[in-house]
Amino acid sequence: QVQLAESGGGSVQAGGSLRLSCEVHGETYCGYDMSWHRQAPGKEREFVSGIESDGITTYADSVKGRFTISQDSAKNTVYLQMHSLKPDDTAMYYCKTDRAIYCGGGSTYFAPGYWGQGTQVTVSS
């Protein structure tokens, strides 16, 4: 069983910055493929950014150049640094893990994946 705990959300003015954290608890693995998603009121949940256990990152076009995803494997934590925030970034942000890396090699995929409880980001104009 894997549990995710997000933190770092808050309210900022446009142009401001926030750093979200997502800590993984539960079974012990040596790495994860993690991603951040967000859901604004009345809209579907959308992908924001992802990072694989080997450090490969991906971003939605809407956040490229403004957001940076990173991970601290020793702390089982993934971060989302957000700069130049816009009112359109206002949403509940969720982290998710899809795959865990065994310490002895190989991996396991979680279907449908584990989600955190979310952290609210509000950007005012």
Helices and strands as residue ranges (DSSP letters): E 2-7, E 10-13, E 18-26, E 31-39, E 46-51, E 57-59, E 67-72, G 73-75, E 77-82, G 87-89, E 91-101, E 107-115, E 119-124
